[in-house]
Amino acid sequence: MSSTAAPAGTATTWSIDPAHSHVEFAVRHLMISTVKGRFAVVRGTVQTDETDPVKGLAEIEIDADSIDTRESQRDAHLRSADFLDVETFPKITFKSTRISDASGDRFKLTGDLTIHGVTREVTLDVTSEGRGKDPWGGERAGFSATTKIKRSDYGLTWNQALETGGFVVGDDVKISLEVEMVKQ
């Protein structure tokens, strides 16, 4: 899924099915445990090329306000200017620039991730989970992807020092996606 679209006639466009797709994250808390959360609203399109798997395009958009860690006070803090500042930066986006290391059902998808108004290149480790017909005559494909980012790289620097050393919130954030797409 490079920045160059597939040639006419070989391109297939897929839409992300938001009801069957998940974007989740995990970050260390108090240096002793991990807090996990998700973004409930994800949408996007993917363009593939059946003749050349390293061509295509992926664009994903997440509503930052849809963050959910199952704790309303923490979610409100994560939406605030201390973290995501969702009033100023309502969307998190990913736009692919290239595919590499394609082997079997695995590949690396590199692109620009924008969080909190800051764009950085990231590489997702992607696995194709399969493809098939749904009961309504449509065609679907599933993918899993993971990456790790530093939240400080995106200007998300709020923290508090602990008396015992370390900080309340870790800098490393593990991100995982489970995406189901519908052929258009």
Backbone bond lengths (Angstrom), bond angles and torsions (degrees), N, CA, C in turn:
res aa  C-N    CA-C-N  psi(-1)  N-CA   C-N-CA  omega(-1)  CA-C   N-CA-C  phi
1 M - - - 1.422 - - 1.508 108.33 -
2 S 1.279 114.07 77.18 1.447 120.58 -177.49 1.509 110.23 -86.79
3 S 1.309 115.43 177.51 1.451 119.16 179.36 1.517 111.74 -73.57
4 T 1.330 117.91 -9.29 1.453 121.96 177.88 1.511 108.23 -96.10
5 A 1.311 117.25 123.89 1.457 121.36 -179.87 1.518 110.10 -67.67
6 A 1.322 115.12 154.80 1.456 120.69 178.31 1.516 110.19 -67.31
7 P 1.336 117.35 148.65 1.457 120.25 179.21 1.523 110.87 -61.85
8 A 1.335 116.04 150.73 1.451 121.28 179.27 1.523 109.42 -56.85
9 G 1.310 115.35 139.82 1.451 119.96 178.48 1.515 113.79 95.95
10 T 1.323 119.76 -26.21 1.456 121.47 179.20 1.524 111.83 -110.56
11 A 1.316 117.23 -6.16 1.459 121.32 -177.02 1.524 111.34 -84.54
12 T 1.327 115.47 141.16 1.448 122.64 173.15 1.520 107.53 -124.19
13 T 1.320 116.69 130.87 1.459 120.99 178.62 1.522 109.58 -102.55
14 W 1.327 114.86 134.92 1.462 123.25 179.40 1.523 108.14 -123.37
15 S 1.319 116.90 144.37 1.470 122.06 173.52 1.517 108.74 -109.78
16 I 1.318 116.14 138.45 1.458 120.42 175.85 1.519 108.87 -68.51
17 D 1.321 116.38 131.86 1.464 122.61 175.91 1.536 107.03 -88.36
18 P 1.347 117.67 103.51 1.464 119.35 -174.51 1.533 113.86 -64.78
19 A 1.320 117.78 -24.68 1.463 120.67 179.62 1.525 112.08 -73.08
20 H 1.335 117.11 -17.91 1.459 121.31 -177.69 1.525 112.18 -125.64
21 S 1.319 116.25 26.36 1.463 121.37 179.20 1.524 109.52 -130.34
22 H 1.323 115.72 146.87 1.463 120.98 -176.47 1.521 110.38 -138.57
23 V 1.338 115.93 136.78 1.457 121.95 171.27 1.519 105.90 -119.35
24 E 1.324 115.68 117.53 1.459 121.07 -175.90 1.525 110.36 -124.29
25 F 1.337 115.05 158.89 1.462 120.35 178.65 1.516 109.27 -141.64
26 A 1.339 114.82 160.19 1.460 121.66 177.15 1.521 108.16 -142.07
27 V 1.345 116.29 136.49 1.458 121.40 -179.39 1.534 108.26 -144.33
28 R 1.323 116.41 145.12 1.471 121.26 179.75 1.523 110.82 -68.65
29 H 1.335 116.21 143.71 1.458 123.20 178.61 1.524 108.48 -128.08
30 L 1.330 116.10 128.73 1.470 123.42 178.67 1.531 113.07 57.43
31 M 1.325 116.60 18.93 1.464 122.55 178.84 1.539 112.91 65.78
32 I 1.355 117.74 8.34 1.467 118.84 -176.38 1.527 113.91 -128.59
33 S 1.324 117.99 -12.68 1.460 119.31 -178.62 1.528 109.45 -145.97
34 T 1.302 115.85 176.14 1.459 121.62 -179.70 1.523 109.11 -122.65
35 V 1.323 115.64 130.65 1.459 121.64 174.25 1.514 107.38 -98.65
36 K 1.336 115.19 132.93 1.455 120.28 178.11 1.521 109.14 -115.34
37 G 1.304 115.25 149.33 1.453 120.68 177.87 1.511 110.06 -153.35
38 R 1.316 114.17 -179.38 1.452 119.36 -179.70 1.515 109.73 -148.34
39 F 1.312 114.91 165.86 1.460 121.97 170.68 1.523 106.10 -110.49
40 A 1.321 116.70 122.98 1.460 121.45 -173.64 1.520 113.48 -78.34
41 V 1.339 118.51 -22.19 1.458 120.61 -175.38 1.527 109.89 -116.74
42 V 1.331 115.08 110.89 1.468 122.20 178.25 1.523 107.76 -134.41
43 R 1.330 115.87 139.90 1.464 121.35 177.46 1.516 108.30 -147.49
44 G 1.312 116.25 165.65 1.452 119.10 176.92 1.500 112.93 161.42
45 T 1.313 114.08 178.74 1.459 121.38 178.09 1.521 109.57 -133.71
46 V 1.310 113.67 154.16 1.453 121.89 177.09 1.519 106.56 -133.72
47 Q 1.308 115.96 135.16 1.457 120.70 175.07 1.517 107.28 -115.42
48 T 1.334 116.34 126.72 1.462 121.40 -179.37 1.520 110.09 -117.00
49 D 1.322 114.75 163.63 1.457 122.09 177.02 1.521 106.80 -127.96
50 E 1.329 116.37 112.01 1.465 121.29 -176.93 1.527 112.62 -62.91
51 T 1.338 117.45 -28.41 1.461 119.80 -176.95 1.523 113.31 -86.62
52 D 1.334 116.92 -20.64 1.462 120.64 -179.90 1.525 109.00 -144.23
53 P 1.341 117.01 96.19 1.469 121.05 -173.82 1.530 115.37 -59.91
54 V 1.338 119.05 -18.57 1.461 119.22 -179.26 1.525 112.76 -90.06
55 K 1.332 116.97 5.69 1.463 120.48 173.99 1.521 108.41 -103.45
56 G 1.298 116.62 154.08 1.449 121.00 177.03 1.509 111.15 139.47
57 L 1.319 115.08 -166.82 1.452 120.97 -175.14 1.525 109.49 -157.07
58 A 1.315 117.32 138.64 1.467 122.27 175.05 1.515 108.94 -129.68
59 E 1.320 115.82 132.38 1.461 121.78 175.07 1.522 108.09 -133.85
60 I 1.328 115.45 123.48 1.462 121.75 -178.04 1.514 108.47 -125.24
61 E 1.335 115.87 139.25 1.459 121.81 178.41 1.529 108.39 -130.18
62 I 1.327 115.46 133.42 1.458 122.76 -178.85 1.518 108.26 -122.71
63 D 1.317 116.68 135.02 1.461 120.36 173.36 1.528 108.17 -79.01
64 A 1.328 117.10 112.38 1.465 121.50 -177.92 1.523 111.58 -59.60
65 D 1.327 116.47 -32.79 1.461 121.96 -179.64 1.531 112.38 -65.04
66 S 1.332 117.83 -17.17 1.466 121.07 -176.45 1.527 112.73 -85.34
67 I 1.343 117.55 12.95 1.465 121.41 179.03 1.525 109.99 -60.58
68 D 1.333 115.83 138.87 1.466 120.96 -177.36 1.524 108.75 -145.88
69 T 1.340 115.92 114.12 1.467 121.16 175.94 1.524 110.88 -113.78
70 R 1.327 116.49 11.23 1.469 124.35 -179.31 1.531 112.00 67.79
71 E 1.331 117.18 23.21 1.470 121.68 177.50 1.527 106.35 -144.13
72 S 1.315 117.57 106.14 1.463 121.86 -170.20 1.531 113.33 -60.69
73 Q 1.333 119.19 -39.33 1.466 120.25 179.12 1.529 111.54 -65.65
74 R 1.326 115.74 -41.79 1.466 119.56 178.31 1.531 109.36 -65.32
75 D 1.330 117.68 -42.44 1.470 120.89 179.57 1.521 110.78 -60.82
76 A 1.337 116.75 -41.95 1.471 120.18 178.31 1.528 110.31 -62.26
77 H 1.339 117.10 -40.91 1.463 120.43 178.63 1.535 110.64 -65.69
78 L 1.337 117.26 -40.50 1.466 120.60 179.44 1.529 111.60 -66.56
79 R 1.331 117.97 -28.85 1.469 121.38 177.35 1.534 112.03 -78.39
80 S 1.321 117.18 -18.63 1.467 122.61 -174.18 1.525 112.36 -73.63
81 A 1.328 115.41 175.39 1.473 121.95 178.90 1.531 112.08 -63.57
82 D 1.342 118.68 -18.71 1.466 120.94 176.50 1.528 111.85 -65.09
83 F 1.329 116.85 -27.03 1.461 121.01 -177.59 1.528 111.05 -127.22
84 L 1.336 117.51 -101.35 1.469 121.01 -172.25 1.518 114.93 -75.63
85 D 1.325 117.83 -23.41 1.467 122.39 -179.06 1.533 109.51 48.58
86 V 1.331 115.33 62.34 1.464 121.08 -171.89 1.524 113.53 -65.21
87 E 1.319 118.45 -22.40 1.471 119.42 177.19 1.529 110.68 -69.35
88 T 1.318 116.97 -35.79 1.466 121.23 178.91 1.525 111.81 -88.06
89 F 1.330 117.06 -36.40 1.466 122.95 -176.19 1.538 109.58 -126.00
90 P 1.333 117.32 77.15 1.472 120.58 -172.80 1.530 114.95 -72.36
91 K 1.326 118.65 -16.99 1.464 121.28 -175.45 1.520 112.02 -121.62
92 I 1.316 115.11 145.49 1.461 124.11 167.44 1.521 104.36 -111.34
93 T 1.333 117.71 129.92 1.458 119.57 -176.37 1.525 111.53 -129.16
94 F 1.318 114.21 153.68 1.461 122.15 172.67 1.518 107.12 -134.60
95 K 1.332 116.33 129.19 1.464 122.47 175.95 1.517 107.82 -128.35
96 S 1.316 116.03 119.85 1.462 119.77 -176.40 1.523 111.93 -69.98
97 T 1.317 114.67 153.14 1.462 121.16 175.22 1.526 111.83 -122.71
98 R 1.343 117.92 -26.28 1.460 119.65 178.99 1.535 111.87 -168.06
99 I 1.323 113.74 159.30 1.461 123.06 171.87 1.519 106.86 -115.30
100 S 1.330 115.81 140.03 1.463 119.82 176.94 1.516 109.26 -143.39
101 D 1.313 114.79 171.53 1.471 122.99 175.53 1.532 112.55 51.16
102 A 1.328 116.65 38.52 1.462 120.47 177.99 1.522 109.17 -71.33
103 S 1.338 115.15 124.22 1.456 120.99 179.53 1.527 107.86 -151.13
104 G 1.324 115.66 112.27 1.458 119.53 -178.80 1.506 110.43 63.51
105 D 1.323 116.82 -124.25 1.465 121.19 -178.82 1.531 112.72 -97.62
106 R 1.335 117.77 13.69 1.465 121.61 -178.83 1.524 111.07 -121.35
107 F 1.340 114.90 147.98 1.460 119.97 174.77 1.514 109.13 -161.64
108 K 1.318 115.98 169.82 1.465 122.07 175.76 1.522 107.39 -108.05
109 L 1.321 115.84 131.13 1.462 122.96 179.29 1.522 107.53 -114.61
110 T 1.321 116.56 113.45 1.458 122.26 -178.80 1.513 108.97 -105.00
111 G 1.327 115.16 142.71 1.453 118.96 178.77 1.512 111.70 -170.88
112 D 1.327 114.64 -174.79 1.459 122.19 -177.91 1.521 109.96 -98.80
113 L 1.331 115.18 118.55 1.461 122.73 176.87 1.525 107.78 -101.98
114 T 1.330 115.93 125.10 1.461 120.92 178.90 1.524 109.10 -114.40
115 I 1.323 115.07 119.84 1.469 123.56 177.01 1.515 106.89 -133.14
116 H 1.332 117.18 133.41 1.464 120.99 173.86 1.530 111.13 58.57
117 G 1.346 116.51 31.94 1.454 121.29 178.24 1.507 115.35 78.79
118 V 1.338 117.64 4.50 1.462 122.23 -178.92 1.528 108.45 -113.36
119 T 1.333 116.10 132.01 1.464 121.57 -179.59 1.521 109.76 -110.86
120 R 1.330 115.05 129.89 1.461 121.90 177.29 1.524 108.24 -136.87
121 E 1.321 115.90 150.63 1.457 120.02 175.48 1.527 109.32 -78.62
122 V 1.327 115.59 134.98 1.465 121.95 175.06 1.519 108.65 -133.27
123 T 1.316 115.10 157.64 1.461 121.03 175.59 1.515 108.85 -121.76
124 L 1.320 115.11 125.84 1.460 122.51 177.29 1.527 109.07 -97.15
125 D 1.326 116.45 135.91 1.465 121.53 170.41 1.519 106.18 -88.61
126 V 1.334 116.64 114.90 1.462 122.01 -171.10 1.523 110.69 -113.88
127 T 1.330 114.79 140.99 1.461 122.37 173.17 1.515 108.64 -125.01
128 S 1.324 116.39 129.44 1.461 120.98 173.19 1.518 107.38 -76.66
129 E 1.320 116.42 125.75 1.462 121.05 -177.13 1.525 112.28 -96.38
130 G 1.330 116.94 -3.40 1.459 119.76 177.01 1.508 112.17 130.36
131 R 1.321 112.85 175.25 1.458 120.65 -175.69 1.521 107.92 -152.39
132 G 1.344 116.64 142.43 1.457 118.37 178.61 1.515 112.39 -176.93
133 K 1.309 114.46 177.98 1.464 122.23 179.94 1.528 109.42 -83.87
134 D 1.341 115.45 143.06 1.452 119.70 173.03 1.537 108.55 -94.67
135 P 1.344 118.58 170.93 1.472 120.91 -177.53 1.530 114.31 -65.05
136 W 1.320 118.21 -11.23 1.460 121.91 -176.75 1.525 112.33 -102.97
137 G 1.332 117.26 9.42 1.453 121.36 176.47 1.515 114.65 91.76
138 G 1.305 117.45 -0.49 1.460 121.12 178.47 1.511 111.81 -86.72
139 E 1.325 116.00 166.73 1.452 121.01 176.35 1.512 108.77 -111.33
140 R 1.326 116.48 137.10 1.456 122.44 -177.70 1.516 110.79 -128.59
141 A 1.330 115.05 154.62 1.464 121.79 176.19 1.523 107.81 -140.03
142 G 1.317 116.44 145.94 1.457 121.24 -179.85 1.514 111.39 -123.34
143 F 1.336 115.05 144.06 1.459 121.60 179.06 1.523 109.63 -139.74
144 S 1.325 116.48 145.30 1.462 123.82 170.93 1.518 107.10 -114.76
145 A 1.332 116.67 144.31 1.461 120.19 179.19 1.520 110.02 -147.05
146 T 1.321 115.83 148.05 1.462 121.10 177.01 1.524 109.58 -139.29
147 T 1.324 114.55 152.75 1.457 122.01 172.06 1.515 108.30 -158.97
148 K 1.299 116.65 173.37 1.464 122.05 175.79 1.520 107.53 -135.50
149 I 1.333 116.16 135.74 1.461 121.37 177.71 1.528 109.07 -128.13
150 K 1.305 115.83 166.28 1.460 122.32 170.09 1.525 106.69 -103.66
151 R 1.309 116.51 122.83 1.469 119.47 -177.33 1.525 111.02 -64.14
152 S 1.324 117.85 -28.95 1.466 120.59 178.30 1.525 111.98 -64.04
153 D 1.340 117.51 -27.19 1.469 120.97 176.82 1.526 112.01 -64.00
154 Y 1.323 116.79 -18.42 1.468 122.29 -177.88 1.533 111.70 -109.36
155 G 1.315 116.48 16.22 1.462 120.15 178.32 1.510 113.68 77.06
156 L 1.318 118.14 13.60 1.465 122.77 178.90 1.529 107.71 -95.68
157 T 1.326 115.38 81.38 1.464 120.35 -168.69 1.528 114.70 -110.19
158 W 1.338 118.48 -0.85 1.468 119.04 -179.22 1.518 109.60 -57.21
159 N 1.327 116.18 139.27 1.454 121.42 177.14 1.517 109.33 -168.32
160 Q 1.311 116.02 170.92 1.462 123.28 172.78 1.513 107.67 -137.27
161 A 1.330 115.40 136.33 1.460 120.00 177.60 1.527 109.54 -75.14
162 L 1.320 115.37 146.10 1.459 121.82 176.45 1.529 109.57 -97.26
163 E 1.330 116.93 146.37 1.463 120.73 178.17 1.515 111.71 -59.32
164 T 1.330 116.51 -31.60 1.464 121.69 -177.56 1.524 112.74 -85.60
165 G 1.337 116.54 3.26 1.461 120.99 -176.54 1.514 110.46 99.01
166 G 1.283 116.28 152.60 1.460 120.12 -178.50 1.519 111.38 86.93
167 F 1.322 115.27 -167.84 1.456 121.31 -174.78 1.518 111.23 -134.22
168 V 1.331 115.10 163.00 1.466 121.51 179.29 1.527 110.73 -63.13
169 V 1.343 117.33 -45.16 1.468 121.57 -175.40 1.521 109.53 -118.06
170 G 1.317 116.88 129.67 1.459 121.35 177.68 1.521 111.69 -69.46
171 D 1.314 116.25 159.74 1.466 121.42 179.55 1.527 111.90 -87.57
172 D 1.318 117.83 -31.78 1.462 121.67 -179.17 1.522 110.15 -78.69
173 V 1.336 115.79 131.41 1.464 121.89 177.82 1.515 107.81 -123.60
174 K 1.333 115.74 121.25 1.462 120.94 174.79 1.524 107.88 -88.76
175 I 1.330 116.05 132.02 1.458 121.52 -178.72 1.521 108.45 -120.05
176 S 1.323 115.98 135.41 1.463 120.19 175.60 1.524 109.55 -134.41
177 L 1.314 114.66 142.71 1.463 121.54 179.50 1.521 108.76 -126.35
178 E 1.301 115.61 139.13 1.462 123.64 168.62 1.514 104.29 -122.92
179 V 1.328 116.91 112.63 1.457 120.88 -172.03 1.520 109.77 -121.87
180 E 1.336 115.46 128.81 1.454 121.96 171.22 1.519 107.36 -111.71
181 M 1.322 115.82 131.80 1.466 120.16 -176.13 1.529 109.55 -121.72
182 V 1.338 114.34 151.90 1.458 122.19 178.79 1.517 108.06 -114.74
183 K 1.329 116.65 128.97 1.466 121.46 178.12 1.518 109.71 -67.17
184 Q 1.333 115.47 134.15 1.462 120.34 -179.44 1.506 111.55 -93.40
